[in-house]
Amino acid sequence: MWTDNDTDRDALNFTGVADTVAEIIASAGGEPVSVGVAGAWGVGKSSMIRLIRRSVEKSQPEEGGGYPSVIVVEFNAWLYQGYDDARSALMDVIAGTLADEAKKRQKGIDKAKALLKRLNWLRLARLTATTAASLGLGVPPVGVIGDVVALVKDTVSKGPDKDTLTRAGELAGQVREEAEGLLRPAEERTAPKEIQAIRDDFQATLEELGVTLVVLIDDLDRCLPETTISTLEAIRLFLFLKRTAFVIAADDQMIKHAVRKHFEGVDEELVGNYFDKLIQVPIRVPPLGTQEVRGYMMVLLAEASSLSAERKTAIREAVCAQLAKTWQGARVDRTFIKGVDKALPTDLLSQLEVVDRLAPIMTTAKKIRGNPRLIKRFMNALAIRKSIARRHNVTVDDSALTKMLLFERCGHPDAYAELAAAVNSSAKGEAKFLRDWEEKTETGKELELKAPWDDPFVREWLALPPMLAGIDLRGVLYVSREHLQIVTPQDRLSSDALAVLDALLSQPNMAKQLRDKVRGLPRADLPLIMDQLLQRAAQEQEWGTPHILTACIELAEADTAQGERLAGFLSDRPLAQVDPSIVPLLSDRAWAKPVLDKWRTTSVATPVKKAIEKLGR
């Protein structure tokens, strides 16, 4: 299994982009810079942030005293959502980090403390306004003040008791602590003056410490619109001050959505400009091509294998180095990995073989499109199903399991339902209708598919080994039950009908003895029984008087609709398989007349025609 967490272990050759961002920050020479790392959900923005941090910390020289010349702050707005105001949280994280660094370096301490005090004042002003508004609107206020209001209400309604007195003492202490931290400044202050003073103190702290502050903002695109805008507004407070660099990772489409929601009715051009004005250097996480997808999947497999940590690292680094040369025609494939480590386990080699063929379709399939997070989730789902198969002693072909999971994730839901239904209704768990398609795909013949199968993905999928038409896929469906119920025709049959079906399949030549039981079954059971009989009949290669035909005729005589189905089935048999001995068996049955008429007027064998004419047909 692979975790869905970000990492600074590069498996996608993103280090080059991260090093470029670090170089941009270093070359700014203390001038303010803002970098936007854009990309859709799951493409690796968080991992890119981790790699940027590593590159920034490696590339920056030390200042006097042996301390780094950069201070890196990571802020994840999503973690604070619902617990704290994102704007205040970001300012607190920045001010708290600078205060800690000042104390550690023994300089800039007074400036850092002044910055913290001013931020406390802003928070107090906001707290006071929020509480007053809450009380005025009849909405319960939050925090310590909210607790005090609730305590007063309880005391008025219930009267004082021991518990309320104890709570009052505790709250008094909390109020005193907050007052000491937030109310200490006595001079008259206004929000505009304080905001400018915060910027001045912030700048002075950085100057005295002699450092550049690099703030890495992640997961903005996971936040609600209010949190997103609040965080961006806090960034704006510190943005474009000397010795600052902001790196903001987000899906730019989600940012635009947040702007639309927050500023209703704003012009669409302004929606785009809002984020663009914060970003000086836009960088997009590069999409993955086939080589990157193949390399990524192979690295994941290597990491989950029994190889030592050193061998895993060697493979990962070799893959990244090779990916840097793919523009020259270099390939990352099974052969390349075998060249890196010549003693790979057999099971890993077989997995790499599957990935070799799977990577191109994982790159182009609409529902995956080379997205690293979706690839990892696909591989986790595959690992889970393999584990379920082992624990339930279900024999499954790994390649077939992989191919079916891919169709489940990327194919049309209706097409997957048809495929599963064919497997469930087959006596041997085979999807026989795929045979013709797979053979045409393998030989390069033209293939016409109708909805819901008319998707370019299906043609690519059909070309993947193995060919599924001849494989028992019941085990595959069994371990895939979280997305699809397994309901076989037998499951829908009554107990009596199931007993009749078993008897007809095991001894079809004895079908006449079961006539009364067949005709006594509920009408709804007969089509399901005929489904199974025709499945068995389709395996016959000669149509004279096979025993299974006797069983089918008994059902046809019991229900006219089943007679019509049997007639259609016989009409579709290859004419070369039809034997004259079948004619007397069908001659006196009304539902069989269209079959005999067709044979008489087509190029069926002459003995068959003579047998039909002899009966006066």
Phi, psi and omega in degrees: 000148180239131180287157182264024183270155174290161185209156174258012173268105188286122175241005185233011182061039176275350184302325180299319179292318179298318179296326179294318178297317178298321179294322178298316180295317181293318183287346178293339176060036179094348177286149182294144179213142176231132183239132176253124176256103187258153178167155182287174180303132171082004184276351177113024181295318182295319176295324177298320178300316179297319179292324178296317178302314180298318181293319180297313183292330179283325190272343185271136179286161176278147174266182183304143180092001177081010179267151179298151179273001175234148170241122183255128177240127174256135180226125178247102185298329183297327181293331183269348184300126179090349181246330183206157174293124185300324180296311179294321181298316179297315180297321179295318180298316180295311182295320180296320178296317180294322179296318179296318180294321179297316179296319182292322183268352179059044171199154183072014185295314182297319180296319180295320178295319179298321178297317180298319181297318182293322177294324176297322180296316179298318180296320178297317180299319180291319179299316182296315181296319181294319181293317179298317180296320180298313181294320181294326182268357182079015180266133181300125177287164183252173176077200183297319181297321176298321179296321179296315180299317180297321180296318179298318179298318180297319182295319180294318185281325186251342186088155182291143173218183184298319183294317182293326178293321178295315178299321180298320179295318180295316181294325178300319178296318180294319179298318180298317180297316181292323180296319180297324182279329189254337187255005185302312182298131185256341185289156181292133183225153173230155183301313180301319179294319182293322180297316178294321180295324176299315179298319180294314180296321178299311180297317181296323179296315179296319181296316182292325177284338180070036185233163169254130179266121177251116181254121180256115182256126182230160173065025175298327184285356175268349188275159170294155183309320182296319180292320179300310182294320179300317179293317179296324178294322177293320177301319182299331180297322183260349188294147175065025168264149181299151180065030176233147173217128178246131175241116187245116179260124181194156170282112185299333178291323178291324176298316179297322177298317179297320179295317179299316182292321184283319181250076185299138178084000181290148180298142185298327178295322178291330177301314179291324183291331184304307181286322182298328181289337177279339189252122175272321184237101178276134177227133179253135176298123186295137177291155183270135172265185183300320182295318180294318179297315180297315179297318180297313181294323180291323177295318178300317179295320179296319181295331180271359184272184181272007180297155177289162181301323181294318181290323177297316179296320180298318179294314181299315181293323178293321178297315179298318179297321179290322179298328179293346182247007182294335178296341177267004180101002179293147182242146169250111181210187183300319180298319180296315181297321178297328177288330179287317181228107188277002182235042181290144177299152182299318182295324178292320179299319180293325177293321178295326177297318178296315181298323179308316183274333185281328188304315182301319182285331175292336180281323187259339182302133187302324186271004176232307176048041175069019180285118184304320182292320179291324176298315181296320179292324176298314182291326175295318178298321179295317179297320179297317182291325175296320179295317178299318180299317180295316184290333180260007181056041178262123180276118177228146174279121184303319181293319178294320178300316179297315182295319179292321178296321179298318179292322178301319183279327191244342181277172177290135182304322180293324178293319179295322178296321178295317180298314180295321180296321179296320179294314182296326184272351181276138179296332180250011177069033183252146174261078189295334182296343179283342188304309182298318180297315182294321179293318178295321179295318182294323182267359178079016179282159181294139183229120178254122182240143178254162179304141005268021184263355186278069182224133179306330178302321184299319180295319177295320181294318180299329182284344180289137172284152001271169172285125189274341189304326183259013183254137174288111186258009181297322178295322178299314180293326181299318181276002180250022190290350181292342180247350185209130175286144174262107179233102180276160177304323180299327180297332183269354182276149172288166181299318180295318181294321179295322178295320178295315179301314179301319180292318180294323180284323184280325180222069184298335179291346179261018187298326182298327179291343181262008187304313182296321180293321178298315184284347177269357181281153174303141182303327183293337181281336188296317178299323181292322177293318179297324176307312183290322179294319179290327174302315179291318182298328182297344180278347180288142180251353179221130186247081169254264178230060178297149183301325183296332178295323177301317179295319180295320181296323179300320178290321180296325179285335180278337185211120182305320181299324179287330174297318178296322178294317180295321178299317178297321179296314181294326179295333182272357180291142175305133185299331181292342181273348186280129181250144181304333184295346180282337187299309179301330181292334183257347194301323185258022181248124186299320183292342183270351183305315179299329181292312181294323177297319180295314181297323182293330184259006180245185184274041176291160183303144183305318178302327179292315179299317180297322179296322179291315181296324180299329180276001178082023181273000000 
